[in-house]
Amino acid sequence: MLKGASMENVRKVLVYLSKDNGRPQLAKFQQSIVGHFCAAPKDSLVVNCGLHRHQFLISDMEFAGSKQVLLQRAPFCPIKHLNDAQASSLPAETRGRGVDVGVAVLLQSACRKVLLTRRSKNLSIFPNLWVPPGGHLEPGEQFLVHGLRELREETGLCLQDGEFSWQMLALWESVYPPMLSRGLPKRHHVVIYLLLLSPESHQQLQMRFKPDEAEVSAYTWLEPQILASVAAFEDGAGDAKKVVDNLLPVIRITELQHGAAKTTTIPTTLFLNTAPPQGEDMERVSTGTKFALRLWLDTLAPQTE
């Protein structure tokens, strides 16, 4: 996961940008990554990305080892709407951070259920939100290697080569707090979403779980029908799309407390919450996760065929 303040002293991979074959330049904290390549109000485009000289490069042109993927931000992305006065008022320490790189892993079981974890309420950014396992990319690590390490550190699940297939889904520009109405930006990331397909059932995978309670307070496996409704409730989009019919009223989750795991249920509607524009955040699925889930749902038809 993106750990926030606890990661300050760890070396991180930062985002570099190249446009029109120009020399890669370090992205500034207050610089919109999507906005570097396209003008507002556009919030998404296809880019080329990859590790280049131990940094994460995003370019509008292909380069050696690059992967072509979708890059997207929320329409309410704080960096998109940050004016010059607000950017100037950011603390010097914040402005000097650059843009970090995160990796998040959507783990799909053989029965097409996806693992989501609830972030600990004690984490400094995005506490109590439901997300896939993930964290900051560190120098010298490949995307998949890092994703597998984060999956192991957060859930205890160790996947070996040959036990899964995988693909890069997309990039998400993430900012915390997620809306300017809730304060000036404190963190700025590009999150790489990876999809891992396991031939094991979620029950088999879960038998090997040993979650880290400092980072994960609960976890659950959700099926496509529920996730389609979750993904349909887009943050900041006004009226949500039609909810899938016949949703169960509650979702079964496993909660972690004082070293013990307990199975319980929570209302399904909690997973349909959207980001509030004011006040404290609420327990919900993160905006970036919903984006990744929409792309994941698009992969299901080819898998079935």
N, C-alpha and C positions, 0 to 999 in steps of 0.2 A: 504494500500500500504506500501511498504518498504520506510519509510519516510526519512531515512538518519540522518543527523545531528540533526534534531529536536527531535529525539527519544533517544539521547545519555543519558539523565538523567532518562529514564524510565527503570525499571527493565525488563529484557528479559529472556526468556527461551533459554538456550544454548544447543548445540549438544554434546552428549556423545556417545562414540563408544565402542563396545564390540565385540571381535573376539575370536572364539573357546571357548566360555563360560568364557572368561576372565573378570576380574573386569572392570566395565565401567570406561572409562577415558575421561576427558574433551578433546574435539577436539581442536587442536591448529589452530589459524587463518591461518597459512601458510600450513596447512595439508590438502591434498586432501581427501575428504570424500569417493568418489568412489575409489580412489587409495589406501585407507586403506584396502579395501577388495579384490581388484583385480589389477593386474599389467597392465601398459600401454602396448599396445594402447587401451585396452578395456575401453569403456566409459559408460557402463551400466551393472547392475546386479540386481537380485531380493534380497531384504533384508527384515528384520523384524523390525518394528518400533513401537514406542508408548511412552506414558508418563510414566516415571519411577522415582518415588521419586521427582516429580515436575521438572524433566528435560526430554529432548527429547532424547531417546535412539535409536540408530541404531545398529543392530546386525546381524550377519550371522546365529544366532540361534533363535528359538522361545523363547518367554518369556511371562509371565502372562500379558494378555491384549494386546499383540502385534498384528500388522496387517502386512501381507506380501504384499509388493508392489514393483514396479520397481523404482530403483534409477538411475538417468542418469545425465550426465554433457555434455557440448558442447565439441566437439573434440579440440577446440581452448581454452578451459578453462584455464585462466591465472595461477591458482594454479597448474594445471597439468604440465605446462611448466616452472614453476618458478624454477630457479637454486639456488644453495646454496648462491651464492654471492648476488643475488637479494633478497632472503629471509632475509639475514643478514642486508640488507640495508633498510628494512622496519622500519619505526619509532617504537620505543618501545610501544607507545600507541596503534598502529595498531596491533602489534604482540600480545598484551595482551587482545585483544577483544574477542577471541574465535570465534565460528561460530554461528551466530544467526539463529533463526527459524522463517520462515514466513508462513502465510496461505493465499492462493489465491482461490477465489470462481468463478468457471465457472457456471453461472446461465443460465439454459436452459428453455425457455418458452414452452408453450403447442404446439406452431407451430414450435418447434425445432430451434429457433433462440437463439444465445448466446450473452450475454452482454459483450462488451468491453469498457473500459474507457481510455481516453488519460490523462496521468499524466501531472500535471501542469509543465510548463517550469521553474518554480522557485524551484522545488524540487532538492535536492542535488545529488541524484542518479537516473539514468535512466529517466531524464526529457523528456517529450514530446513523450514517447513511449506508445503504445497501449497495455493494460494489463487487466486482470480481477481485480475486487476489491480485496483488501487484505492488510495485514500489519503484523507487528511483533507479534508473540505469546507472551503473558504475563503470569507470574506465576499464577497458580490456574485456568487457563482457559482450557477447552476442545477445541479440534480443531473446531468442529462445532459451538460451542458458540462463539468462537473468529471470525470465518468466518462470522457469521450472524451479529456480532457487527460491523465488518469492512464494510460489505455491507450496514448496516444502516448508519454508520457515513459518508461514501463517497457518497451514492446515496439518503439517506433518506428513503430507502425501508426497511420496517420492516416485516419479515416473521415469523409467529408463528408456533409452533409445529402442525403437521397435515396438514400444507399447502404445503408441499413439501416432496420429498424423496431425499436421498443423498447417496453418496459413496466417498471413498477416491480413487483418480485416480492414483497418483504417487508422487514421490519426485524428485525435480530438484536442482542440486547444482549450485548456482548462485553467480557470482563474478562481482564486479564493480571496474574499468572499465572492460568490457567484454573480452578485448583482451590485451595481454601484449604489443603489438605494440602501444597501446594507454595509457600506463602508468602502474605503479605498482598497485597491488590490494589495494583498500581502504575499501571495504566491502565484506563480505563472508557470504552467507546464504545457508540454505537448505529450499526450499520452498515446502510446502505441498499443492498439488492441490486437491481441493474438487469439486465434481460435484453435483449441486443442480438441481433437476427436479421439475419445478412448473407446476401445472395444469392450470394456468392462461396464457392468451396470453400476448405477450410483450406490447401490448397497455394497457392492464389492469394493468400490473406491473408498467409501466412507468407513469401512472396517479398519482402514489403515490411517485414519485421521488421528492426529494429536495436536489440536489447534493451540495457537499462542494466544492466551487470554488477554495479554497486554495490547494486542492489536485487533483481535476478533472477539466480539461479544456474542455472536450467534451465526449460524449458517443454515442454508436451506437449499434444496434442489427443486427447481421449478420447471414445469412442462411448457411446451410451446403455446398452449391455449392461454395460460395465465400470462406468460411473457408477452404475448401479442397485445393483451389489454394493457399491461404495464407500459409497453413501448408506445401505445397509442396516446397515452396521457402526456403529451409533450409540454415541457415547462415553457411558460411564456407564450403559448400558442393560442390562448383564448379557449374556446370550446374544444373539448377533447373529441377525438374520433369515436365512433361507436364502439362500445365495449363488447368483447366477445360474449355471446350468450352463455348462460348456464355456468357461470363461474361459481365455484364453491365459496361459501361465506367466510371460511377461515383457511389459513395456510399453516401447515405443520413445519415448525422450525426446531432446531436444537440450540438451546441457550447454554452459555458457559458462565459459571459463577463459582469462585473459590475453588477452582480445580475440578469441578464436577460438571458433567454435561447432562442436561435435562431436556426431554422432548416436551414441547408445549405447542400451543396454537396462537396465532394473532390474526386479526381481521384482514381479509384480503384487500379491503379498501385502503389499508395502510400503504400497500405497495403501489397504489394509484395516486398517492399524494403528489402534488406538484410543488416546485420551489416557491416559497412565499416571498413577495417583494419587500416586505418589511418585517422587523422583529426577528426573533430567534428562528432558526431552521427547525424542521420537524423530521421525524423518521420517515424516510422515503428512499426510493431508488434514485441514484444520482443521474443528472442530466446526461453526462457522457455515457453512462451505462445504458440508458435508454437508446441513445444513438447507436451504440454497438449492438444492442439487441435487435434493432430494426434491420441492421445489416445481416446479423446472424439468421434471422427468420428468412431472409432472402436465399440463404444457402441450403435450406432444408429440402426444397423441391429437387435440386440436383442430387442431393444425398439419397433421396427416396428412389429416384430413377436409377 
